[in-house]
Amino acid sequence: MNYRPQYWQLRTRGGTVTDTCTGPVADGSTCIGPRYYDPLDQDELDQMIWMWSQTTVMDYAGDTTQDTLGLGVYDYSAARAIAETPSVKANSSLIRS
């Protein structure tokens, strides 16, 4: 759910796949759902979908396809939350110097 946008672009084929998998399917390109219903399809494999399936630096699998992506979605959210706290805003001149 909180993976990078590229992950969901691959899972939904650019938003064209909107049907929900209600049971196991042989070809995961026709619907979207939990992975036990919606297996990886050839397009997802070819485009290395696993590269986009991380949310924080703690999710890195040690794979070179993920190690160079930088911060994940949760990391950006945490930094934004810290920067928006009143005590940090009040002392923002200390951060900039």
Residue frames relative to the residue before (quaternion, step in Angstrom):
aa qw qx qy qz dx dy dz
M 1.0000 0.0000 0.0000 0.0000 0.00 0.00 0.00
N 0.7867 0.2833 -0.1527 0.5268 3.59 0.92 -0.82
Y 0.3315 0.7388 -0.5174 0.2768 3.56 1.14 0.59
R 0.6813 -0.4728 0.3637 0.4244 3.53 -1.30 0.20
P 0.6446 -0.5496 0.3592 0.3917 3.62 -1.12 0.57
Q 0.6030 0.5780 -0.3617 0.4142 3.59 1.04 -0.70
Y 0.5949 0.5651 -0.3607 0.4434 3.60 1.09 -0.69
W 0.7227 0.4388 -0.2531 0.4702 3.56 0.81 -1.00
Q 0.5721 0.5606 -0.3845 0.4590 3.58 1.15 -0.46
L 0.6746 0.4700 -0.2934 0.4878 3.58 1.00 -0.80
R 0.6584 0.5268 -0.3196 0.4322 3.60 0.90 -0.90
T 0.7828 0.3190 -0.1605 0.5096 3.59 0.97 -0.85
R 0.4034 -0.7241 0.4627 0.3144 3.58 1.30 0.12
G 0.7347 -0.4342 0.2165 0.4741 3.52 0.80 1.09
G 0.7030 -0.4724 0.2556 0.4661 3.57 1.14 0.61
T 0.5342 0.6511 -0.4025 0.3588 3.59 1.23 0.02
V 0.6851 0.4093 -0.2823 0.5324 3.62 1.16 -0.46
T 0.0424 0.8278 -0.5539 0.0787 3.57 -0.43 1.22
D 0.5150 0.6394 -0.4241 0.3822 3.61 1.25 -0.17
T 0.3681 -0.7225 0.5479 0.2056 3.54 -1.09 0.80
C 0.4072 -0.6809 0.5493 0.2624 3.57 -0.98 0.86
T 0.1688 -0.8091 0.5580 0.0744 3.58 -0.67 1.09
G 0.7745 0.0730 -0.0567 0.6258 3.54 1.32 -0.06
P 0.7077 -0.4508 0.3094 0.4475 3.58 -1.23 0.16
V 0.0831 -0.7745 0.6261 0.0351 3.56 -1.05 0.85
A 0.5088 -0.6530 0.4675 0.3100 3.57 -1.14 0.58
D 0.7678 0.2467 -0.1251 0.5779 3.57 1.08 -0.78
G 0.2941 -0.8107 0.4869 0.1387 3.58 -0.42 1.22
S 0.5442 0.6492 -0.3980 0.3522 3.60 1.21 0.05
T 0.6545 0.5558 -0.3092 0.4088 3.61 1.22 -0.21
C 0.7940 0.0845 -0.0436 0.6004 3.59 1.21 -0.37
I 0.3116 -0.7321 0.5728 0.1973 3.55 -1.31 0.23
G 0.2453 0.7549 -0.5744 0.2001 3.52 -0.97 0.90
P 0.7508 -0.3233 0.2586 0.5148 3.56 -1.21 -0.30
R 0.6153 -0.6009 0.3658 0.3556 3.58 -1.03 0.73
Y 0.6144 0.5297 -0.3786 0.4457 3.63 1.09 -0.40
Y 0.6785 0.3925 -0.2903 0.5489 3.63 1.28 -0.14
D 0.7860 0.2956 -0.0956 0.5345 3.55 1.01 -0.93
P 0.1329 -0.8282 0.5390 0.0770 3.63 0.11 1.22
L 0.6470 -0.4894 0.4035 0.4232 3.54 -1.28 0.30
D 0.2319 -0.7507 0.5967 0.1632 3.56 -0.99 0.81
Q 0.7205 -0.4650 0.2911 0.4241 3.57 -1.24 0.25
D 0.6279 0.5378 -0.3381 0.4497 3.60 1.01 -0.75
E 0.6547 0.5024 -0.3098 0.4723 3.60 0.96 -0.83
L 0.6474 0.5042 -0.3135 0.4780 3.58 1.02 -0.76
D 0.6709 0.5124 -0.2958 0.4470 3.58 0.89 -0.96
Q 0.7577 0.3630 -0.1935 0.5067 3.57 1.05 -0.78
M 0.4493 -0.7465 0.4106 0.2688 3.57 1.28 0.48
I 0.0468 -0.8481 0.5277 -0.0052 3.56 0.69 1.11
W 0.5972 0.5888 -0.3641 0.4052 3.60 1.07 -0.68
M 0.5525 0.6135 -0.3998 0.3982 3.61 1.17 -0.43
W 0.7466 0.4017 -0.2064 0.4884 3.58 1.08 -0.70
S 0.6051 0.6002 -0.3479 0.3907 3.60 1.22 -0.09
Q 0.5255 0.5673 -0.4748 0.4201 3.55 0.56 1.20
T 0.2684 -0.7940 0.5333 0.1145 3.54 -1.08 0.76
T 0.7931 0.0933 -0.0379 0.6008 3.57 1.20 -0.41
V 0.6470 -0.5164 0.3706 0.4211 3.57 -1.19 0.35
M 0.6003 0.5691 -0.3580 0.4332 3.59 1.19 -0.41
D 0.6228 0.5511 -0.3339 0.4438 3.63 1.25 -0.26
Y 0.4498 0.7157 -0.4571 0.2766 3.59 1.18 -0.31
A 0.3342 -0.7708 0.5192 0.1571 3.52 -0.85 1.01
G 0.5326 -0.6051 0.4209 0.4160 3.59 1.22 -0.06
D 0.4824 0.6557 -0.4218 0.3993 3.53 1.32 0.29
T 0.5097 -0.6730 0.4366 0.3110 3.59 -0.86 0.88
T 0.5950 0.5625 -0.3813 0.4292 3.61 1.13 -0.38
Q 0.7388 0.3829 -0.2308 0.5043 3.62 1.14 -0.51
D 0.6007 0.6223 -0.3623 0.3475 3.57 1.02 -0.71
T 0.7261 0.4354 -0.2482 0.4707 3.59 1.08 -0.55
L 0.5006 0.6807 -0.4188 0.3328 3.62 1.23 0.03
G 0.4379 -0.7000 0.4628 0.3226 3.59 1.14 -0.44
L 0.8171 -0.2510 0.1882 0.4837 3.52 -1.20 -0.58
G 0.3934 -0.7118 0.5372 0.2235 3.52 -1.20 0.63
V 0.7552 -0.3882 0.2843 0.4451 3.55 -1.35 0.05
Y 0.6738 0.4878 -0.3017 0.4659 3.61 0.88 -0.90
D 0.6260 0.5452 -0.3443 0.4385 3.59 1.02 -0.74
Y 0.6547 0.4953 -0.3084 0.4805 3.58 0.96 -0.83
S 0.6458 0.5203 -0.3182 0.4593 3.58 0.99 -0.82
A 0.6477 0.5117 -0.3176 0.4666 3.59 0.97 -0.82
A 0.6577 0.4990 -0.3148 0.4683 3.59 0.91 -0.85
R 0.6484 0.5113 -0.3162 0.4670 3.59 0.98 -0.81
A 0.6558 0.5135 -0.3129 0.4565 3.58 0.96 -0.85
I 0.6571 0.4952 -0.3130 0.4743 3.58 0.97 -0.80
A 0.6767 0.5023 -0.2965 0.4493 3.57 0.92 -0.88
E 0.7000 0.4727 -0.2649 0.4652 3.59 1.14 -0.57
T 0.4839 0.6575 -0.4594 0.3500 3.62 1.17 -0.06
P 0.6122 -0.6003 0.3666 0.3613 3.61 -0.97 0.78
S 0.6650 0.5094 -0.3326 0.4332 3.62 0.89 -0.78
V 0.6509 0.4884 -0.3202 0.4850 3.59 1.06 -0.67
K 0.6426 0.5173 -0.3272 0.4608 3.59 0.97 -0.80
A 0.6538 0.5229 -0.3160 0.4464 3.58 0.97 -0.83
N 0.7658 0.3148 -0.1704 0.5342 3.57 1.08 -0.69
S 0.2511 0.8176 -0.4930 0.1592 3.57 1.15 0.48
S 0.5767 0.5773 -0.3909 0.4259 3.62 1.14 -0.46
L 0.6190 0.5401 -0.3461 0.4531 3.59 1.13 -0.55
I 0.6470 0.5238 -0.3211 0.4517 3.56 1.06 -0.70
R 0.6958 0.4950 -0.2841 0.4360 3.57 0.93 -0.85
S 0.6895 0.5035 -0.3026 0.4236 3.60 1.03 -0.56
